[in-house]
């Protein structure tokens, strides 16, 4: 009997010990479209469970040993995750099921071949969040990619492969978002729409994109906000502003939400320019996405955003040095007046996803966008040009001597813009054996109220400048001027416009094999019909059809290569900006710009020693017709609105990326392009976005001796763009270029804790990441210019190009908490 008691005690102790040597795994299982997948068998050894209708699962596993957790479901490939858990550890592993081959990896299964075949660049949200920039965010990273151009660090706008800022599609959760209308300079913008703290994935295509994307000529930026699976919080603060983001999830996993608020103040950057100003900007933004998993078949989400930007600008004094070392000159300006701009946007979108079966999914999207913008300014600049004393021993060294003339420039504006854009859309995806069919229909109604009042008077160092269009001939200072005095620029217009659009697309995709070679095929067709009513006059209904295709092949070679050919006949039906001519009048019958686009690409993945690299090469050609000629004033685009031009673009892009430092992605990019236009058969000249050479570098590193100390470098070099000539000049007479744009931003971050650096400090135990950063913007203090101001001197009979310089070297401190 005593033996039996001893045996029983030992048995209980063994059971208790066995119980204590366990751990727990839980998470949410989604498919490639972020939909919950139920009835997935999750097993580890001889224990198993299944996911519920919300995709949630929980499984007890053995601790202190390597285990393999399998996720199996009919219609999806099996996924295996290898883990070693501590005793009583409660670990969350979220899985995305795809049609990729079986992997041994955690969290997100590799789907890179499909992305490579479609020609999209995948950008990690972590990289976006960490890389420094004067306007940090998605656009900051895009500007390091080949074929993407920007010479304005204060702006989130970018041009792609010879296009302009209006030729880029931007989606968040499959919902199209819009750029501001009245914004004319980068320092007015404040915040990009995208809240980087809410991002899950970012895909970018610089051309040859599929028919499911909209009707633009240049690029697609496709972003997804994440679907939260547990409580998280993030706080960022810097000398430029800050933000807070929180992830919320209900206990039953049916409800989840992300809410984020951001504040931005560009005063630190703007005050490094040549102008002494009283600058009080306020940029505030709130975004939220709410998700509801009604069942395994129905999911709902709401994306909302409210933003308010107030730009209060009062210049006081400015000095710009130019000329040569032997003959230094300076322009000194005394300002009077003020600019007060307000930009308010309200955006809401409701999206519902219905999974009728494993192979049939339907999506319903309704959105509304309301923009209220006002731009009011009266600024008088009185300036003089003089020689600078460059005698080192002089008491007046560096001062402006011998003024050559005094001049003035008065700018007045009272601009108001009110736009309401409402849309409804149905999309569907069908899998039929190895084929995938996607289609969609969308209706958009745009209601716009616009008042434009701008005039400018220029007295250029002793004489008045007459209007560039329609003015009397003015040959001063060579001949006296006897014509009437008139504002150099005078535009007045009040417009009411409505644009109703209906568009649809149908595309087919297939992944198959030819022999031992993998091949991806995609073909699609878009149709777009629109009609413009301008000031109660109805235009004619217009319609365009856009066929598009993609072919990719991965040969069965030892070398990992994919070759792509993509293109199509792309159209861009006009927006309100494109139908408003430079004099403010509306041309309701402006046609869609057209582009026959071909892209030939190669992706080559390889290793040097044990370091993985990928080399991507693209060559492209665009033949454009019905071109709507435009001019660029900083970031404002003004169109001729007449379709009286043709153009072409050709170029090549090269990008090499890899983990030069293990665990961190870096890349080097190079691009060349040439684009010219022919307006009214006058001959071909460079377009405003004729960039020519582009070099970009994004590099991450850390100190092996101090792994907590990390370094980030963001470098961009662009050759000069056309735009160095006077704004009133005929571009066929002046093809001057701006100086090259050179910019380097560096960041140094001490990481107390993140996914690769753990610590035993008690105050950090509740945080996933804590870091303190120091950033240097414009590391080499390059004096980049966005435009030139041209001044003619009546005494010396000379014309001077005064550069309008961007920001100089600036320092910033940034603090980041994530939990």
JORATA-V650283 format. One record per helix or strand. SS is the DSSP state (H for helix, E for strand). FROM is the first residue (numbers start at 1). TO is the last residue. If there is no record, write none. Layout:
[[SS FROM TO] [SS FROM TO]]
This chain:
[[H 2 20] [E 22 31] [E 36 36] [E 41 44] [E 47 50] [E 56 62] [E 66 72] [E 79 84] [E 90 92] [E 95 97] [E 104 104] [H 112 118] [E 121 123] [H 125 130] [H 138 142] [E 148 149] [E 159 160] [H 165 167] [E 168 172] [E 175 176] [H 186 188] [H 196 198] [E 199 205] [E 219 225] [E 232 238] [E 241 249] [E 255 264] [H 267 270] [E 275 279] [E 282 293] [E 298 323] [E 328 357] [E 360 388] [E 400 432] [E 435 459] [E 464 464] [E 489 514] [E 517 534] [E 537 538] [E 542 554] [E 560 572] [H 576 579] [E 580 580] [E 586 586] [E 593 608] [E 611 627] [E 630 633] [E 636 639] [E 645 661] [E 664 679] [E 684 686] [E 692 703] [E 706 718] [E 722 722] [E 737 737] [E 741 753] [H 762 764] [E 769 777] [E 785 793] [E 798 805] [E 810 818]]
